[in-house]
C-alpha cells in the first residue's frame, strides 16, 4: 500500500500529445492532484525555457514550493528560480565528444541555459527543431569557442539508423564513460550529461530536499532517459507509446500520450488516499 506525494512526469511523448500540447483531460487530472497537495514535477531533457509555457498552463510557474528538473537531470530548481542542483558538462568532455562526432560524421550540439551551439557547417534539421521547441537561440561557433561557454549538456542529433547503430555498438563511448552519462531520449537524439547526471539522480536529490522517500514517488515516462527515474521511484509508469525497454522497466503501463495516459495514471494512483499495487 502506497500514498503518492510526488509525480515526476516526462514531457515529450508523455505529458504532451503528438502535437506537443497539453490536453484538457491531463490538465484536469494534474489540477486534482495539486488539490490533494501532491507535487507535480516536470522532469525533462528540455531546458527551463522549453517548459515555462507548460508550467504556466499547469499553474506551477513562479512558486517557491513547486519544482522542475531540466536538462536531463543537470538542473533541479524551484519554479521561481531557486537552484537546488546544477551540474555542468566539462569543457574537456565536450571537446572529446566534438572530435568523436566529427570522426563518426554525426551531427552534434551543446546546450547552455539560453542557447544551443553547433560546430556543424551543415546544421541538422533536428538542431533547428530543438531551437524552436525549447525557445533557445541557435549559434554556430568553433569547438574552442563552444568549450568556453557554460555548458550544461550535449546532444548527438541525427537520422534514426545512425543513432540506432551508435547505441547498439556503443564502443565509441568506452573511452569517455568515466566523464559522461549518455542515453537515448528519442529515435533521433542521444543526450549527454556529466557523469552521474540523469533524471533518477536528480529526482533523488529533490526528494531528499523535500524529505520524501522513493515509495512516495510516481514517475511517468516513455524513453531511455526515463529509465533512471523508473529505477528510483516506488511506482514507475510507462506510456502506451513508450519504447519496449521503458515498458519492460516500468511496473505499470498506461494509455499513450494521445489518449491521456498521464491522466489515466494520476486518476488511478493519486486520487485515492492509498494505492494497492496488487489490485
Protein Blocks (a to p, Z undefined) as FASTA:
>chain_A
ZZdfbdcddfehplpcfkopacfklmmmmmmmmmnopacddddfbdfklmmmmmmmnopg
hifkbccdeehipaccdfeopafbdcdddfklmmmmmmmmmmnopacddddfkbccdfbf
bacfklmmmmmmnopacddddfklmmmpccfbdcddddfklmmmmmmnommmmmmmmmcc
cddfbfkbccdddehiafklmmmmmmmmnopafklpccddfbfklmmmmmmpmbdcddfk
bcfklmmmpmbdcddfklommmmmmmmmmmpfbdcfkZZ
